[in-house]
């Protein structure tokens, strides 16, 4: 009976889509962690606003070239659809606040806080897209959010208001991912990437003007770091868009937790950071919650296949 059930599950097209989406997500998280490390390194050289402008324009040019090569129209009515307008707002919020967090707090801390994104995405998918999430998964979401509170430690001497930058960035990314799910299917990954990076450049310009700092010509080291961040970021962005548009949101998004491994490892190796007990406990609750959500989603899918 078990063998028959496994064969049935493997031949289920939705299961195959979920596996494919999960692989895209893991690739995206590895690339995003490397991008974070490069951005953090260059933030010691250039102002954050300038980094966002250069990073956004560089990514936009490459995605525009890819879209043109594919024969995609750069401007269509779908580009200004309600879902895309909402997506741009969330993109600006997520990118701006998370890059600020990378510049001001440890990479490992920002990475751990960002791991709450799947909890917000799964909960929002249930409320917005009508995906069925039972009480067990809602409980797991609450436990995971408690893990975020343990990491932030509000009301204690160890609380840092700068950590809230990563929290706001996380909420922005969750909204962006959900809006990407609702974006018109006619829009390719290249078009989504183009407007996502244009939104990033716009956020950088606004912050740069608000800071009032003079534009600095990047030296050789800064130029290499920025070029690497742009190229890695484009690959990460493409993988993420493919992941969010393949399979069920509740099955694919828990694999975001692999970023925790990549990000903390880079923080320890490259920046000499240390993990606190609170971070370990909090991230453990977040990861266990995500894995439980994944397990419940697969179990639900198995029951529907058998029926």
Phi and psi restraints in degrees (value plus and minus 20) as a CYANA .aco file:
   2 UNK   PHI     -84.3   -44.3
   2 UNK   PSI     -61.7   -21.7
   3 UNK   PHI     -83.2   -43.2
   3 UNK   PSI     -62.5   -22.5
   4 UNK   PHI     -83.1   -43.1
   4 UNK   PSI     -59.7   -19.7
   5 UNK   PHI     -85.8   -45.8
   5 UNK   PSI     -60.5   -20.5
   6 UNK   PHI     -85.1   -45.1
   6 UNK   PSI     -59.7   -19.7
   7 UNK   PHI     -84.3   -44.3
   7 UNK   PSI     -62.4   -22.4
   8 UNK   PHI     -82.3   -42.3
   8 UNK   PSI     -62.0   -22.0
   9 UNK   PHI     -85.4   -45.4
   9 UNK   PSI     -61.0   -21.0
  10 UNK   PHI     -86.7   -46.7
  10 UNK   PSI     -50.6   -10.6
  11 UNK   PHI    -107.6   -67.6
  11 UNK   PSI     -25.9    14.1
  12 UNK   PHI     -89.8   -49.8
  12 UNK   PSI     101.8   141.8
  13 UNK   PHI     -81.3   -41.3
  13 UNK   PSI     -53.7   -13.7
  14 UNK   PHI     -86.7   -46.7
  14 UNK   PSI     -58.8   -18.8
  15 UNK   PHI     -82.2   -42.2
  15 UNK   PSI     -62.7   -22.7
  16 UNK   PHI     -83.1   -43.1
  16 UNK   PSI     -58.8   -18.8
  17 UNK   PHI     -84.8   -44.8
  17 UNK   PSI     -59.8   -19.8
  18 UNK   PHI     -84.3   -44.3
  18 UNK   PSI     -60.9   -20.9
  19 UNK   PHI     -84.4   -44.4
  19 UNK   PSI     -64.7   -24.7
  20 UNK   PHI     -81.6   -41.6
  20 UNK   PSI     -64.4   -24.4
  21 UNK   PHI     -82.0   -42.0
  21 UNK   PSI     -58.2   -18.2
  22 UNK   PHI     -84.7   -44.7
  22 UNK   PSI     -60.7   -20.7
  23 UNK   PHI     -85.4   -45.4
  23 UNK   PSI     -60.5   -20.5
  24 UNK   PHI     -81.8   -41.8
  24 UNK   PSI     -59.6   -19.6
  25 UNK   PHI     -85.8   -45.8
  25 UNK   PSI     -62.5   -22.5
  26 UNK   PHI     -82.0   -42.0
  26 UNK   PSI     -64.1   -24.1
  27 UNK   PHI     -81.9   -41.9
  27 UNK   PSI     -60.5   -20.5
  28 UNK   PHI     -84.0   -44.0
  28 UNK   PSI     -61.7   -21.7
  29 UNK   PHI     -87.8   -47.8
  29 UNK   PSI     -58.2   -18.2
  30 UNK   PHI     -82.8   -42.8
  30 UNK   PSI     -63.9   -23.9
  31 UNK   PHI     -88.5   -48.5
  31 UNK   PSI     -60.1   -20.1
  32 UNK   PHI     -83.7   -43.7
  32 UNK   PSI     -58.5   -18.5
  33 UNK   PHI     -82.6   -42.6
  33 UNK   PSI     -61.4   -21.4
  34 UNK   PHI     -87.2   -47.2
  34 UNK   PSI     -59.8   -19.8
  35 UNK   PHI     -80.0   -40.0
  35 UNK   PSI     -63.8   -23.8
  36 UNK   PHI     -77.9   -37.9
  36 UNK   PSI     -64.0   -24.0
  37 UNK   PHI     -83.3   -43.3
  37 UNK   PSI     -59.9   -19.9
  38 UNK   PHI     -87.8   -47.8
  38 UNK   PSI     -62.1   -22.1
  39 UNK   PHI     -85.3   -45.3
  39 UNK   PSI     -62.3   -22.3
  40 UNK   PHI     -81.0   -41.0
  40 UNK   PSI     -60.1   -20.1
  41 UNK   PHI     -85.4   -45.4
  41 UNK   PSI     -62.0   -22.0
  42 UNK   PHI     -96.6   -56.6
  42 UNK   PSI     -38.8     1.2
  43 UNK   PHI     -88.2   -48.2
  43 UNK   PSI     -35.4     4.6
  44 UNK   PHI     -99.1   -59.1
  44 UNK   PSI     -30.2     9.8
  45 UNK   PHI    -131.1   -91.1
  45 UNK   PSI     -62.8   -22.8
  46 UNK   PHI    -138.7   -98.7
  46 UNK   PSI     135.5   175.5
  47 UNK   PHI     -83.6   -43.6
  47 UNK   PSI     129.5   169.5
  48 UNK   PHI     -80.0   -40.0
  48 UNK   PSI     -63.1   -23.1
  49 UNK   PHI     -79.6   -39.6
  49 UNK   PSI     -62.3   -22.3
  50 UNK   PHI     -86.4   -46.4
  50 UNK   PSI     -58.4   -18.4
  51 UNK   PHI     -80.4   -40.4
  51 UNK   PSI     -65.1   -25.1
  52 UNK   PHI     -83.3   -43.3
  52 UNK   PSI     -60.1   -20.1
  53 UNK   PHI     -83.7   -43.7
  53 UNK   PSI     -71.5   -31.5
  54 UNK   PHI     -84.8   -44.8
  54 UNK   PSI     -64.0   -24.0
  55 UNK   PHI     -82.0   -42.0
  55 UNK   PSI     -64.8   -24.8
  56 UNK   PHI     -86.1   -46.1
  56 UNK   PSI     -65.9   -25.9
  57 UNK   PHI     -87.1   -47.1
  57 UNK   PSI     -59.4   -19.4
  58 UNK   PHI     -81.9   -41.9
  58 UNK   PSI     -66.1   -26.1
  59 UNK   PHI     -85.7   -45.7
  59 UNK   PSI     -58.1   -18.1
  60 UNK   PHI     -84.3   -44.3
  60 UNK   PSI     -61.6   -21.6
  61 UNK   PHI     -82.4   -42.4
  61 UNK   PSI     -64.1   -24.1
  62 UNK   PHI     -87.4   -47.4
  62 UNK   PSI     -63.1   -23.1
  63 UNK   PHI     -87.0   -47.0
  63 UNK   PSI     -54.5   -14.5
  64 UNK   PHI     -84.0   -44.0
  64 UNK   PSI     -59.9   -19.9
  65 UNK   PHI     -85.2   -45.2
  65 UNK   PSI     -61.7   -21.7
  66 UNK   PHI     -84.2   -44.2
  66 UNK   PSI     -60.7   -20.7
  67 UNK   PHI     -84.9   -44.9
  67 UNK   PSI     -61.6   -21.6
  68 UNK   PHI     -84.2   -44.2
  68 UNK   PSI     -59.8   -19.8
  69 UNK   PHI     -84.8   -44.8
  69 UNK   PSI     -53.8   -13.8
  70 UNK   PHI    -100.7   -60.7
  70 UNK   PSI     -26.7    13.3
  71 UNK   PHI      62.5   102.5
  71 UNK   PSI      -1.7    38.3
  72 UNK   PHI    -102.3   -62.3
  72 UNK   PSI     116.8   156.8
  73 UNK   PHI     -92.9   -52.9
  73 UNK   PSI     112.2   152.2
  74 UNK   PHI     -95.8   -55.8
  74 UNK   PSI     -45.2    -5.2
  75 UNK   PHI    -153.2  -113.2
  75 UNK   PSI      93.1   133.1
  76 UNK   PHI    -155.0  -115.0
  76 UNK   PSI     145.9   185.9
  77 UNK   PHI     -76.8   -36.8
  77 UNK   PSI     -51.6   -11.6
  78 UNK   PHI     -86.1   -46.1
  78 UNK   PSI     -45.9    -5.9
  79 UNK   PHI     -83.9   -43.9
  79 UNK   PSI     -51.5   -11.5
  80 UNK   PHI    -125.1   -85.1
  80 UNK   PSI       3.6    43.6
  81 UNK   PHI     -87.6   -47.6
  81 UNK   PSI     139.9   179.9
  82 UNK   PHI     -74.1   -34.1
  82 UNK   PSI     -62.5   -22.5
  83 UNK   PHI     -82.3   -42.3
  83 UNK   PSI     -58.4   -18.4
  84 UNK   PHI     -91.6   -51.6
  84 UNK   PSI     -56.4   -16.4
  85 UNK   PHI     -84.9   -44.9
  85 UNK   PSI     -61.6   -21.6
  86 UNK   PHI     -84.9   -44.9
  86 UNK   PSI     -59.8   -19.8
  87 UNK   PHI     -80.9   -40.9
  87 UNK   PSI     -61.6   -21.6
  88 UNK   PHI     -82.6   -42.6
  88 UNK   PSI     -62.6   -22.6
  89 UNK   PHI     -82.4   -42.4
  89 UNK   PSI     -63.6   -23.6
  90 UNK   PHI     -88.5   -48.5
  90 UNK   PSI     -55.6   -15.6
  91 UNK   PHI     -81.5   -41.5
  91 UNK   PSI     -66.7   -26.7
  92 UNK   PHI     -80.6   -40.6
  92 UNK   PSI     -65.7   -25.7
  93 UNK   PHI     -82.4   -42.4
  93 UNK   PSI     -70.0   -30.0
  94 UNK   PHI     -82.2   -42.2
  94 UNK   PSI     -69.5   -29.5
  95 UNK   PHI     -85.5   -45.5
  95 UNK   PSI     -66.8   -26.8
  96 UNK   PHI     -81.4   -41.4
  96 UNK   PSI     -71.7   -31.7
  97 UNK   PHI     -91.9   -51.9
  97 UNK   PSI     -52.3   -12.3
  98 UNK   PHI     -93.3   -53.3
  98 UNK   PSI     -57.8   -17.8
  99 UNK   PHI     -86.1   -46.1
  99 UNK   PSI     -57.4   -17.4
 100 UNK   PHI     -80.6   -40.6
 100 UNK   PSI     -61.2   -21.2
 101 UNK   PHI     -83.2   -43.2
 101 UNK   PSI     -62.2   -22.2
 102 UNK   PHI     -80.6   -40.6
 102 UNK   PSI     -55.6   -15.6
 103 UNK   PHI     -95.9   -55.9
 103 UNK   PSI     -46.5    -6.5
 104 UNK   PHI    -132.0   -92.0
 104 UNK   PSI     -39.3     0.7
 105 UNK   PHI    -147.1  -107.1
 105 UNK   PSI     145.3   185.3
 106 UNK   PHI     -77.9   -37.9
 106 UNK   PSI     124.6   164.6
 107 UNK   PHI     -77.7   -37.7
 107 UNK   PSI     -61.6   -21.6
 108 UNK   PHI     -83.7   -43.7
 108 UNK   PSI     -58.4   -18.4
 109 UNK   PHI     -86.3   -46.3
 109 UNK   PSI     -66.7   -26.7
 110 UNK   PHI     -80.8   -40.8
 110 UNK   PSI     -60.5   -20.5
 111 UNK   PHI     -84.7   -44.7
 111 UNK   PSI     -63.1   -23.1
 112 UNK   PHI     -84.1   -44.1
 112 UNK   PSI     -65.2   -25.2
 113 UNK   PHI     -81.7   -41.7
 113 UNK   PSI     -56.9   -16.9
 114 UNK   PHI     -84.0   -44.0
 114 UNK   PSI     -40.9    -0.9
 115 UNK   PHI     -88.9   -48.9
 115 UNK   PSI     -29.1    10.9
 116 UNK   PHI     -96.8   -56.8
 116 UNK   PSI     -28.5    11.5
 117 UNK   PHI     -74.0   -34.0
 117 UNK   PSI     -66.7   -26.7
 118 UNK   PHI     -79.7   -39.7
 118 UNK   PSI     -54.9   -14.9
 119 UNK   PHI     -83.2   -43.2
 119 UNK   PSI     -64.2   -24.2
 120 UNK   PHI     -87.6   -47.6
 120 UNK   PSI     -59.3   -19.3
 121 UNK   PHI     -85.7   -45.7
 121 UNK   PSI     -65.9   -25.9
 122 UNK   PHI     -85.0   -45.0
 122 UNK   PSI     -63.4   -23.4
 123 UNK   PHI     -82.8   -42.8
 123 UNK   PSI     -62.8   -22.8
 124 UNK   PHI     -89.8   -49.8
 124 UNK   PSI     -53.9   -13.9
 125 UNK   PHI     -82.5   -42.5
 125 UNK   PSI     -55.6   -15.6
 126 UNK   PHI     -87.9   -47.9
 126 UNK   PSI     -60.2   -20.2
 127 UNK   PHI     -98.9   -58.9
 127 UNK   PSI     -54.9   -14.9
 128 UNK   PHI    -115.5   -75.5
 128 UNK   PSI     -67.0   -27.0
 129 UNK   PHI    -117.1   -77.1
 129 UNK   PSI     -22.6    17.4
 130 UNK   PHI      55.5    95.5
 130 UNK   PSI      -3.2    36.8
 131 UNK   PHI     -87.6   -47.6
 131 UNK   PSI     115.9   155.9
 132 UNK   PHI     -96.6   -56.6
 132 UNK   PSI     100.5   140.5
 133 UNK   PHI    -147.5  -107.5
 133 UNK   PSI      91.8   131.8
 134 UNK   PHI     -95.4   -55.4
 134 UNK   PSI     158.7   198.7
 135 UNK   PHI     -84.7   -44.7
 135 UNK   PSI     -48.6    -8.6
 136 UNK   PHI     -86.7   -46.7
 136 UNK   PSI     -63.6   -23.6
 137 UNK   PHI     -91.6   -51.6
 137 UNK   PSI     -52.5   -12.5
 138 UNK   PHI     -83.3   -43.3
 138 UNK   PSI     -59.0   -19.0
 139 UNK   PHI     -82.3   -42.3
 139 UNK   PSI     -62.2   -22.2
 140 UNK   PHI     -82.8   -42.8
 140 UNK   PSI     -58.5   -18.5
 141 UNK   PHI     -81.8   -41.8
 141 UNK   PSI     -64.5   -24.5
 142 UNK   PHI     -82.8   -42.8
 142 UNK   PSI     -63.3   -23.3
 143 UNK   PHI     -81.0   -41.0
 143 UNK   PSI     -62.3   -22.3
 144 UNK   PHI     -82.9   -42.9
 144 UNK   PSI     -60.3   -20.3
 145 UNK   PHI     -87.0   -47.0
 145 UNK   PSI     -50.9   -10.9
 146 UNK   PHI     -83.3   -43.3
 146 UNK   PSI     -55.4   -15.4
 147 UNK   PHI     -81.7   -41.7
 147 UNK   PSI     -57.3   -17.3
 148 UNK   PHI     -82.5   -42.5
 148 UNK   PSI     -62.6   -22.6
 149 UNK   PHI     -83.1   -43.1
 149 UNK   PSI     -57.0   -17.0
 150 UNK   PHI     -83.3   -43.3
 150 UNK   PSI     -57.9   -17.9
 151 UNK   PHI     -89.9   -49.9
 151 UNK   PSI     -63.1   -23.1
 152 UNK   PHI     -92.3   -52.3
 152 UNK   PSI     -54.0   -14.0
 153 UNK   PHI      33.8    73.8
 153 UNK   PSI      33.9    73.9
 154 UNK   PHI     -84.3   -44.3
 154 UNK   PSI     122.6   162.6
 155 UNK   PHI      64.0   104.0
 155 UNK   PSI     -18.7    21.3
 156 UNK   PHI    -132.9   -92.9
 156 UNK   PSI     148.9   188.9
 157 UNK   PHI     -86.9   -46.9
 157 UNK   PSI     -46.0    -6.0
 158 UNK   PHI    -101.5   -61.5
 158 UNK   PSI     -22.4    17.6
 159 UNK   PHI     -92.1   -52.1
 159 UNK   PSI     114.1   154.1
 160 UNK   PHI    -139.5   -99.5
 160 UNK   PSI     101.0   141.0
 161 UNK   PHI     -81.2   -41.2
 161 UNK   PSI     -44.8    -4.8
 162 UNK   PHI     -84.8   -44.8
 162 UNK   PSI     -44.0    -4.0
 163 UNK   PHI     -85.5   -45.5
 163 UNK   PSI     -42.8    -2.8
 164 UNK   PHI     -86.6   -46.6
 164 UNK   PSI     -43.5    -3.5
 165 UNK   PHI     -80.3   -40.3
 165 UNK   PSI     -64.4   -24.4
 166 UNK   PHI     -86.4   -46.4
 166 UNK   PSI     -55.0   -15.0
 167 UNK   PHI     -84.8   -44.8
 167 UNK   PSI     -65.3   -25.3
 168 UNK   PHI     -85.4   -45.4
 168 UNK   PSI     -60.4   -20.4
 169 UNK   PHI     -79.8   -39.8
 169 UNK   PSI     -60.7   -20.7
 170 UNK   PHI     -81.3   -41.3
 170 UNK   PSI     -64.3   -24.3
 171 UNK   PHI     -83.8   -43.8
 171 UNK   PSI     -56.9   -16.9
 172 UNK   PHI     -84.4   -44.4
 172 UNK   PSI     -62.0   -22.0
 173 UNK   PHI     -86.1   -46.1
 173 UNK   PSI     -58.2   -18.2
 174 UNK   PHI     -82.6   -42.6
 174 UNK   PSI     -63.7   -23.7
 175 UNK   PHI     -84.4   -44.4
 175 UNK   PSI     -58.2   -18.2
 176 UNK   PHI     -82.5   -42.5
 176 UNK   PSI     -63.6   -23.6
 177 UNK   PHI     -84.2   -44.2
 177 UNK   PSI     -60.2   -20.2
 178 UNK   PHI     -87.8   -47.8
 178 UNK   PSI     -60.0   -20.0
 179 UNK   PHI     -86.1   -46.1
 179 UNK   PSI     -53.1   -13.1
 180 UNK   PHI     -83.9   -43.9
 180 UNK   PSI     -56.4   -16.4
 181 UNK   PHI     -84.0   -44.0
 181 UNK   PSI     -56.5   -16.5
 182 UNK   PHI    -108.4   -68.4
 182 UNK   PSI     -27.9    12.1
 183 UNK   PHI     -83.4   -43.4
 183 UNK   PSI     127.8   167.8
 184 UNK   PHI     -74.4   -34.4
 184 UNK   PSI     116.3   156.3
 185 UNK   PHI     -86.0   -46.0
 185 UNK   PSI     -37.0     3.0
 186 UNK   PHI     -89.0   -49.0
 186 UNK   PSI     -38.7     1.3
 187 UNK   PHI    -106.5   -66.5
 187 UNK   PSI     102.8   142.8
 188 UNK   PHI     -96.8   -56.8
 188 UNK   PSI     150.1   190.1
 189 UNK   PHI     -80.0   -40.0
 189 UNK   PSI     -57.4   -17.4
 190 UNK   PHI     -83.3   -43.3
 190 UNK   PSI     -60.9   -20.9
 191 UNK   PHI     -87.8   -47.8
 191 UNK   PSI     -62.6   -22.6
 192 UNK   PHI     -80.2   -40.2
 192 UNK   PSI     -61.9   -21.9
 193 UNK   PHI     -85.0   -45.0
 193 UNK   PSI     -61.5   -21.5
 194 UNK   PHI     -76.5   -36.5
 194 UNK   PSI     -72.2   -32.2
 195 UNK   PHI     -95.9   -55.9
 195 UNK   PSI     -46.0    -6.0
 196 UNK   PHI     -85.1   -45.1
 196 UNK   PSI     -63.9   -23.9
 197 UNK   PHI     -94.6   -54.6
 197 UNK   PSI     -50.3   -10.3
 198 UNK   PHI     -84.5   -44.5
 198 UNK   PSI     -58.5   -18.5
 199 UNK   PHI     -83.2   -43.2
 199 UNK   PSI     -57.7   -17.7
 200 UNK   PHI     -83.7   -43.7
 200 UNK   PSI     -63.1   -23.1
 201 UNK   PHI     -83.8   -43.8
 201 UNK   PSI     -59.5   -19.5
 202 UNK   PHI     -83.8   -43.8
 202 UNK   PSI     -62.2   -22.2
 203 UNK   PHI     -81.9   -41.9
 203 UNK   PSI     -61.9   -21.9
 204 UNK   PHI     -83.7   -43.7
 204 UNK   PSI     -59.9   -19.9
 205 UNK   PHI     -83.9   -43.9
 205 UNK   PSI     -64.7   -24.7
 206 UNK   PHI     -81.1   -41.1
 206 UNK   PSI     -64.5   -24.5
 207 UNK   PHI     -89.7   -49.7
 207 UNK   PSI     -56.0   -16.0
 208 UNK   PHI     -84.3   -44.3
 208 UNK   PSI     -63.2   -23.2
 209 UNK   PHI     -86.0   -46.0
 209 UNK   PSI     -57.7   -17.7
 210 UNK   PHI     -87.4   -47.4
 210 UNK   PSI     -58.1   -18.1
 211 UNK   PHI     -88.1   -48.1
 211 UNK   PSI     -56.9   -16.9
 212 UNK   PHI      53.1    93.1
 212 UNK   PSI       2.9    42.9
 213 UNK   PHI    -107.1   -67.1
 213 UNK   PSI     134.0   174.0
 214 UNK   PHI     -94.9   -54.9
 214 UNK   PSI     126.9   166.9
 215 UNK   PHI     -91.2   -51.2
 215 UNK   PSI     112.7   152.7
 216 UNK   PHI    -129.7   -89.7
 216 UNK   PSI     114.8   154.8
 217 UNK   PHI     -94.7   -54.7
 217 UNK   PSI      99.7   139.7
 218 UNK   PHI     -81.6   -41.6
 218 UNK   PSI     116.2   156.2
 219 UNK   PHI    -100.0   -60.0
 219 UNK   PSI    -196.5  -156.5
 220 UNK   PHI     -80.9   -40.9
 220 UNK   PSI     -63.4   -23.4
 221 UNK   PHI     -84.7   -44.7
 221 UNK   PSI     -65.2   -25.2
 222 UNK   PHI     -83.7   -43.7
 222 UNK   PSI     -59.0   -19.0
 223 UNK   PHI     -83.8   -43.8
 223 UNK   PSI     -61.8   -21.8
 224 UNK   PHI     -85.4   -45.4
 224 UNK   PSI     -63.8   -23.8
 225 UNK   PHI     -82.6   -42.6
 225 UNK   PSI     -63.1   -23.1
 226 UNK   PHI     -86.0   -46.0
 226 UNK   PSI     -63.4   -23.4
 227 UNK   PHI     -82.1   -42.1
 227 UNK   PSI     -61.8   -21.8
 228 UNK   PHI     -84.7   -44.7
 228 UNK   PSI     -62.3   -22.3
 229 UNK   PHI     -82.8   -42.8
 229 UNK   PSI     -60.0   -20.0
 230 UNK   PHI     -84.1   -44.1
 230 UNK   PSI     -68.5   -28.5
 231 UNK   PHI     -84.9   -44.9
 231 UNK   PSI     -65.0   -25.0
 232 UNK   PHI     -86.9   -46.9
 232 UNK   PSI     -58.9   -18.9
 233 UNK   PHI     -83.4   -43.4
 233 UNK   PSI     -57.8   -17.8
 234 UNK   PHI     -84.1   -44.1
 234 UNK   PSI     -64.1   -24.1
 235 UNK   PHI     -82.7   -42.7
 235 UNK   PSI     -62.4   -22.4
 236 UNK   PHI     -84.2   -44.2
 236 UNK   PSI     -63.7   -23.7
 237 UNK   PHI     -82.7   -42.7
 237 UNK   PSI     -63.6   -23.6
 238 UNK   PHI     -82.9   -42.9
 238 UNK   PSI     -64.3   -24.3
 239 UNK   PHI     -83.6   -43.6
 239 UNK   PSI     -59.6   -19.6
 240 UNK   PHI     -85.4   -45.4
 240 UNK   PSI     -63.8   -23.8
 241 UNK   PHI     -83.3   -43.3
 241 UNK   PSI     -58.6   -18.6
 242 UNK   PHI     -86.0   -46.0
 242 UNK   PSI     -58.8   -18.8
 243 UNK   PHI     -85.2   -45.2
 243 UNK   PSI     -64.5   -24.5
 244 UNK   PHI     -92.9   -52.9
 244 UNK   PSI     -34.4     5.6
 245 UNK   PHI    -129.3   -89.3
 245 UNK   PSI      -6.7    33.3
 246 UNK   PHI    -148.0  -108.0
 246 UNK   PSI     102.7   142.7
 247 UNK   PHI      59.0    99.0
 247 UNK   PSI    -193.8  -153.8
 248 UNK   PHI     -99.7   -59.7
 248 UNK   PSI     119.8   159.8
 249 UNK   PHI     -77.7   -37.7
 249 UNK   PSI     -63.4   -23.4
 250 UNK   PHI     -88.0   -48.0
 250 UNK   PSI     -39.8     0.2
 251 UNK   PHI    -112.8   -72.8
 251 UNK   PSI     -51.0   -11.0
 252 UNK   PHI    -108.7   -68.7
 252 UNK   PSI     -62.4   -22.4
 253 UNK   PHI     -83.2   -43.2
 253 UNK   PSI     -50.4   -10.4
 254 UNK   PHI     -78.4   -38.4
 254 UNK   PSI     -41.9    -1.9
 255 UNK   PHI     -93.3   -53.3
 255 UNK   PSI     -22.3    17.7
 256 UNK   PHI     -80.5   -40.5
 256 UNK   PSI     -43.5    -3.5
 257 UNK   PHI     -85.0   -45.0
 257 UNK   PSI     -37.0     3.0
 258 UNK   PHI     -84.1   -44.1
 258 UNK   PSI     -42.3    -2.3
 259 UNK   PHI     -83.7   -43.7
 259 UNK   PSI     -48.9    -8.9
 260 UNK   PHI     -78.8   -38.8
 260 UNK   PSI     -64.1   -24.1
 261 UNK   PHI     -86.0   -46.0
 261 UNK   PSI     -67.5   -27.5
 262 UNK   PHI     -85.8   -45.8
 262 UNK   PSI     -66.0   -26.0
 263 UNK   PHI     -86.6   -46.6
 263 UNK   PSI     -66.0   -26.0
 264 UNK   PHI     -87.2   -47.2
 264 UNK   PSI     -56.4   -16.4
 265 UNK   PHI     -83.2   -43.2
 265 UNK   PSI     -64.1   -24.1
 266 UNK   PHI     -86.3   -46.3
 266 UNK   PSI     -57.5   -17.5
 267 UNK   PHI     -83.0   -43.0
 267 UNK   PSI     -61.3   -21.3
 268 UNK   PHI     -90.8   -50.8
 268 UNK   PSI     -65.6   -25.6
 269 UNK   PHI     -94.0   -54.0
 269 UNK   PSI     -65.0   -25.0
 270 UNK   PHI    -109.2   -69.2
 270 UNK   PSI     -52.7   -12.7
 271 UNK   PHI    -137.4   -97.4
 271 UNK   PSI     -15.5    24.5
 272 UNK   PHI      44.5    84.5
 272 UNK   PSI      10.5    50.5
 273 UNK   PHI    -100.0   -60.0
 273 UNK   PSI     139.1   179.1
 274 UNK   PHI    -144.7  -104.7
 274 UNK   PSI     123.7   163.7
 275 UNK   PHI    -110.0   -70.0
 275 UNK   PSI     109.3   149.3
 276 UNK   PHI    -106.0   -66.0
 276 UNK   PSI     145.8   185.8
 277 UNK   PHI     -81.5   -41.5
 277 UNK   PSI     -59.8   -19.8
 278 UNK   PHI     -82.2   -42.2
 278 UNK   PSI     -59.7   -19.7
 279 UNK   PHI     -86.1   -46.1
 279 UNK   PSI     -60.1   -20.1
 280 UNK   PHI     -85.9   -45.9
 280 UNK   PSI     -65.3   -25.3
 281 UNK   PHI     -85.8   -45.8
 281 UNK   PSI     -66.9   -26.9
 282 UNK   PHI     -82.4   -42.4
 282 UNK   PSI     -65.6   -25.6
 283 UNK   PHI     -87.0   -47.0
 283 UNK   PSI     -52.9   -12.9
 284 UNK   PHI     -82.7   -42.7
 284 UNK   PSI     -63.6   -23.6
 285 UNK   PHI     -83.1   -43.1
 285 UNK   PSI     -60.9   -20.9
 286 UNK   PHI     -84.4   -44.4
 286 UNK   PSI     -66.7   -26.7
 287 UNK   PHI     -86.5   -46.5
 287 UNK   PSI     -64.5   -24.5
 288 UNK   PHI     -82.1   -42.1
 288 UNK   PSI     -58.7   -18.7
 289 UNK   PHI     -82.2   -42.2
 289 UNK   PSI     -63.8   -23.8
 290 UNK   PHI     -85.0   -45.0
 290 UNK   PSI     -61.9   -21.9
 291 UNK   PHI     -84.9   -44.9
 291 UNK   PSI     -58.2   -18.2
 292 UNK   PHI     -84.5   -44.5
 292 UNK   PSI     -61.7   -21.7
 293 UNK   PHI     -80.9   -40.9
 293 UNK   PSI     -62.0   -22.0
 294 UNK   PHI     -82.6   -42.6
 294 UNK   PSI     -65.6   -25.6
 295 UNK   PHI     -82.2   -42.2
 295 UNK   PSI     -63.4   -23.4
 296 UNK   PHI     -84.4   -44.4
 296 UNK   PSI     -58.1   -18.1
 297 UNK   PHI     -85.1   -45.1
 297 UNK   PSI     -61.6   -21.6
 298 UNK   PHI     -88.0   -48.0
 298 UNK   PSI     -58.1   -18.1
 299 UNK   PHI     -84.3   -44.3
 299 UNK   PSI     -59.9   -19.9
 300 UNK   PHI     -84.7   -44.7
 300 UNK   PSI     -61.7   -21.7
 301 UNK   PHI     -83.7   -43.7
 301 UNK   PSI     -59.7   -19.7
 302 UNK   PHI     -82.6   -42.6
 302 UNK   PSI     -62.5   -22.5
 303 UNK   PHI     -84.1   -44.1
 303 UNK   PSI     -59.4   -19.4
 304 UNK   PHI     -88.8   -48.8
 304 UNK   PSI     -54.3   -14.3
 305 UNK   PHI     -86.5   -46.5
 305 UNK   PSI     -62.5   -22.5
 306 UNK   PHI     -84.5   -44.5
 306 UNK   PSI     -52.9   -12.9
